[in-house]
Amino acid sequence: MNPSAASYLFGEELYRFSSTIVVVLSRDWETYSENERNLLNRMLISVYSNINAVTVLVRPSLDPSELVVFSPAHVLVLGSQLPAGVPLYKEHTAHGFSMVCADDLSVMDDPQKKKELWAVMKPMFGVK
């Protein structure tokens, strides 16, 4: 290959668009029902975001240090297994970001669990 021709290949710059919010799910997106997907989107809309503006990861088990590469400000973990000592339904600071961990979307039809999660998300995201 001609060395001068190689300089013209892949000449564009590549950009990585990052989101300040990372959502971690315990299973593949396709396995959630339409109601569960809508619930997640409503949660995100309530904190002035939406499903298209966040980074969604699937991790059945999660070590919060894995998330550092995404540089999030906030992390919402739904149903993933966490290391011992990470509290559910409480804001937790780890590796420079705040996170809240809750049960999987499939059990979020319980009004009490929704209230507990919203009570944490509201101040975490600065919702008045």
C-alpha positions in Angstrom: 0.0 0.0 0.0 1.2 3.5 -0.9 2.1 5.3 2.4 0.7 8.6 1.1 -2.6 6.9 0.4 -2.9 5.6 3.9 -3.0 9.2 5.3 -6.4 9.6 3.6 -8.0 6.6 5.1 -10.1 7.2 8.2 -9.3 10.8 8.1 -12.3 11.9 10.1 -12.1 12.3 13.8 -14.0 9.9 16.0 -16.1 11.3 18.9 -17.4 9.5 22.0 -20.6 11.1 23.2 -21.0 10.5 26.9 -24.0 10.8 29.1 -24.0 12.1 32.6 -26.5 9.4 33.5 -25.8 5.6 33.3 -28.6 3.1 33.8 -27.5 -0.4 34.7 -30.1 -3.2 34.1 -29.7 -6.8 35.2 -31.0 -8.3 32.0 -31.3 -7.6 28.3 -33.5 -4.7 27.2 -35.6 -7.0 25.0 -36.7 -9.1 28.0 -38.5 -6.2 29.7 -42.2 -5.7 29.0 -43.4 -2.6 27.3 -44.8 -1.5 30.7 -41.4 -1.9 32.3 -39.7 0.0 29.6 -42.2 2.8 29.8 -41.7 2.9 33.6 -38.0 3.4 33.2 -38.6 6.1 30.6 -41.1 7.9 33.0 -38.5 7.7 35.8 -35.9 9.3 33.5 -38.3 12.0 32.3 -39.0 12.8 35.9 -35.3 13.7 36.3 -35.3 15.7 33.1 -33.8 13.1 30.9 -35.1 10.2 28.7 -34.1 6.7 27.6 -32.4 8.2 24.4 -30.2 10.5 26.5 -28.6 8.0 28.9 -26.1 5.2 28.7 -27.8 1.8 29.3 -25.6 -1.1 30.3 -26.6 -4.7 31.0 -24.7 -6.2 34.0 -26.3 -9.1 36.0 -23.6 -8.3 38.7 -21.9 -5.0 39.0 -18.7 -3.6 40.6 -19.2 0.2 40.6 -15.5 0.6 39.7 -16.4 -0.7 36.2 -18.4 2.5 35.5 -15.5 4.9 35.9 -14.8 4.7 32.2 -18.2 6.2 31.4 -17.5 9.3 33.6 -21.1 9.5 34.8 -22.4 12.0 37.3 -25.3 9.7 38.3 -25.9 6.0 38.1 -29.2 4.2 38.5 -28.8 0.4 39.1 -31.9 -1.7 38.7 -31.7 -5.3 39.8 -28.0 -6.0 39.4 -26.2 -7.9 42.1 -23.9 -5.6 44.0 -20.9 -6.0 46.3 -21.7 -6.3 50.0 -22.3 -3.1 51.7 -23.9 -1.2 48.8 -27.3 -0.1 50.2 -30.5 -0.4 48.2 -32.8 2.7 47.9 -30.1 5.0 49.3 -27.8 7.4 47.6 -24.3 6.1 47.6 -21.2 7.9 46.4 -18.5 5.8 44.6 -15.6 6.6 42.3 -16.7 10.2 41.8 -20.3 9.6 41.0 -23.6 9.3 42.9 -25.6 6.2 42.5 -28.8 4.6 43.7 -29.5 0.9 43.6 -33.0 -0.6 43.5 -34.8 -3.7 42.6 -35.4 -4.8 39.0 -38.1 -3.1 37.0 -40.2 -6.2 37.1 -40.9 -5.6 40.8 -41.3 -1.9 40.6 -45.1 -2.2 40.3 -45.1 -2.0 44.1 -46.1 1.6 44.9 -44.0 1.5 48.1 -40.8 0.7 46.1 -41.6 3.4 43.6 -41.9 5.9 46.5 -38.7 4.8 48.1 -36.8 5.1 44.8 -38.3 8.5 44.0 -37.5 9.8 47.5 -33.8 9.1 46.7 -33.8 10.2 43.0 -35.4 13.5 43.7 -32.6 15.1 45.7 -29.9 13.1 43.8 -30.9 14.7 40.5 -31.9 18.1 42.0 -35.6 17.8 41.3 -37.7 20.3 43.3 
